[in-house]
Amino acid sequence: RLQSLLPEAMYERVVFVPRVTSHDFHLLLQMSDVLLHPVPFGGSKTSSDAILSGTPLVIMPTQYLRGRMALGLYHELLAEEADDREGAFGWLYDCCIAESVEEYVKRAARLGKDKDFRSMVSKLIRDRAHLIFDNESVVLEWLQFLNEVAGLAPPVQATLPKLPHEEFNDLVMRSLQRTSTQYYSDDATLL
């Protein structure tokens, strides 16, 4: 169907990649110049992966949550800065956030063609990604919620300990397991 919509020369540049491992997917993201967030549906996982890799993601937010997840992530990137189009947040609107199809195409084309601009945007995204991925408060809030739902005492710690990833994952999984045994049968899958 796509082939019937695109000129042949353009279609020849389209590459469909079969399902890949998570590791290979991240490699593909790092090789990409720009990602196009599908409208009206988007994915928060792919959006967060793009931010983690520093790959600019062009979005056109919609009214409903399914089209606003990436916008929420972008807002978190600059949570410490002014949140207005004229202030510090303006650069993100000018390069990655569109309010119309015309803006969407314009932003995607500029990021795809202008290597210096794309490199600058990628660096700005990478430099701020820690605001999303190193945010302990999200994990603490989930632990608090899960413990409350399970009727368990709240976590005593005000902050998470600085643990290697394996130990941190074990801490979170123990909390999830305590919660899940309260509400799920032994054969339930929890994901």
C-alpha positions in Angstrom: 0.0 0.0 0.0 2.8 2.4 0.8 4.4 1.7 -2.5 1.3 3.0 -4.3 1.5 6.3 -2.4 5.1 7.2 -2.9 7.1 7.9 -6.1 9.3 5.0 -7.0 12.6 6.9 -6.3 11.3 7.7 -2.8 10.0 4.2 -2.1 13.4 2.7 -3.0 14.8 4.6 0.0 12.3 3.0 2.4 13.7 0.1 4.4 11.5 -2.2 6.4 13.4 -3.8 9.2 12.1 -7.1 10.7 11.7 -7.4 14.4 15.0 -7.0 16.2 16.3 -7.5 19.7 16.2 -4.6 22.2 20.0 -4.2 21.8 19.8 -4.0 18.0 16.8 -1.6 18.2 19.0 0.8 20.3 21.7 0.5 17.7 19.2 1.3 15.0 18.1 4.4 16.9 21.7 5.6 17.3 22.2 5.2 13.6 19.1 7.2 12.8 19.2 10.9 12.0 15.6 11.6 13.1 12.6 9.6 14.3 9.1 10.5 13.2 6.5 10.0 16.0 3.4 8.5 14.3 0.2 10.6 14.4 -2.3 10.2 16.1 -0.8 7.3 18.1 2.6 7.3 19.6 4.7 5.2 21.8 6.1 6.2 25.1 8.7 3.4 25.0 10.1 4.3 21.6 10.0 8.0 22.6 12.0 7.4 25.7 14.4 5.1 23.8 14.9 8.0 21.3 15.6 10.4 24.1 18.0 8.0 25.7 19.9 7.6 22.4 19.9 11.4 21.7 18.0 10.9 18.5 15.7 13.8 17.7 12.0 12.8 17.7 9.6 14.9 15.7 6.1 14.9 17.3 2.7 16.4 16.7 0.8 16.1 20.0 -2.9 15.3 19.8 -5.7 15.9 22.3 -5.6 12.4 23.8 -3.0 10.7 26.0 -2.0 8.3 23.2 -0.6 11.2 21.2 0.9 13.1 24.2 3.4 10.7 25.8 6.4 12.1 23.9 5.3 15.6 24.7 5.3 14.8 28.4 8.9 13.4 28.1 10.0 16.5 26.3 8.5 18.6 29.0 10.5 16.6 31.6 13.7 17.2 29.6 13.4 20.9 30.3 11.6 20.8 33.6 14.2 23.1 35.2 13.8 25.7 32.5 11.1 28.2 31.4 8.2 26.4 29.9 7.2 28.7 27.2 7.7 29.1 23.4 9.6 32.3 23.8 11.9 31.1 26.6 14.3 28.3 27.0 11.8 25.8 25.9 11.5 27.4 22.5 14.4 25.5 20.9 12.5 22.2 21.5 9.3 23.6 19.9 11.3 24.9 17.0 13.0 21.7 16.2 10.9 18.8 17.4 7.3 19.8 18.3 4.9 20.5 15.6 1.3 21.9 15.8 0.4 21.1 12.1 1.3 18.7 9.4 3.2 21.4 7.6 5.4 22.1 10.7 5.9 18.3 11.2 7.3 17.9 7.7 9.4 21.1 8.0 10.9 20.0 11.3 11.6 16.4 10.1 13.2 17.7 6.8 15.4 20.2 8.6 16.6 17.6 11.1 17.2 15.1 8.3 19.1 17.5 6.0 21.0 19.9 8.4 23.7 17.8 10.1 25.0 20.7 12.3 21.5 21.5 13.5 20.7 17.8 14.1 24.0 17.4 16.1 23.2 20.4 18.2 19.7 19.1 19.0 21.0 15.6 19.7 23.5 17.1 22.2 20.9 19.1 23.9 18.7 16.1 24.3 21.5 13.8 25.5 22.6 16.5 28.0 19.2 16.6 29.6 18.2 12.9 29.4 19.3 12.4 33.0 16.3 14.5 34.1 14.1 11.6 33.0 16.3 8.5 33.5 17.9 9.5 36.8 14.7 10.7 38.5 14.5 8.7 41.7 11.2 10.3 42.7 9.3 8.3 40.1 10.6 5.0 41.4 10.0 6.0 45.0 6.4 7.0 44.1 5.8 3.6 42.5 7.3 1.8 45.5 5.0 3.8 47.8 2.0 3.1 45.7 2.7 -0.6 45.4 3.3 -0.9 49.1 0.0 1.0 49.9 -2.0 -1.2 47.5 -0.5 -4.3 49.2 -1.2 -3.0 52.6 2.5 -3.0 53.5 4.4 -0.4 55.4 5.8 2.4 53.3 9.5 2.3 52.4 11.5 3.9 55.2 14.1 5.4 53.0 13.6 9.0 51.8 15.9 8.4 48.8 17.0 5.3 47.0 20.4 3.9 47.8 23.0 4.3 45.1 23.1 0.7 43.9 24.5 -1.1 40.9 21.7 -1.7 38.3 21.4 -5.4 39.3 20.9 -4.6 43.0 18.5 -1.8 42.2 16.4 -4.1 39.9 16.3 -6.7 42.7 15.0 -4.0 45.2 12.2 -3.1 42.8 11.4 -6.7 42.0 11.2 -7.6 45.7 8.7 -4.8 46.2 6.7 -5.9 43.1 6.7 -9.5 44.3 5.5 -8.6 47.8 2.7 -6.6 46.2 1.8 -9.2 43.5 1.4 -12.1 46.0 -1.3 -10.2 47.7 -3.5 -9.8 44.6 -2.6 -12.4 42.0 -2.7 -16.2 41.9 0.5 -18.1 41.6 0.0 -18.7 37.9 -0.6 -15.1 37.0 1.8 -13.2 34.8 2.7 -9.8 36.0 4.0 -7.4 33.3 
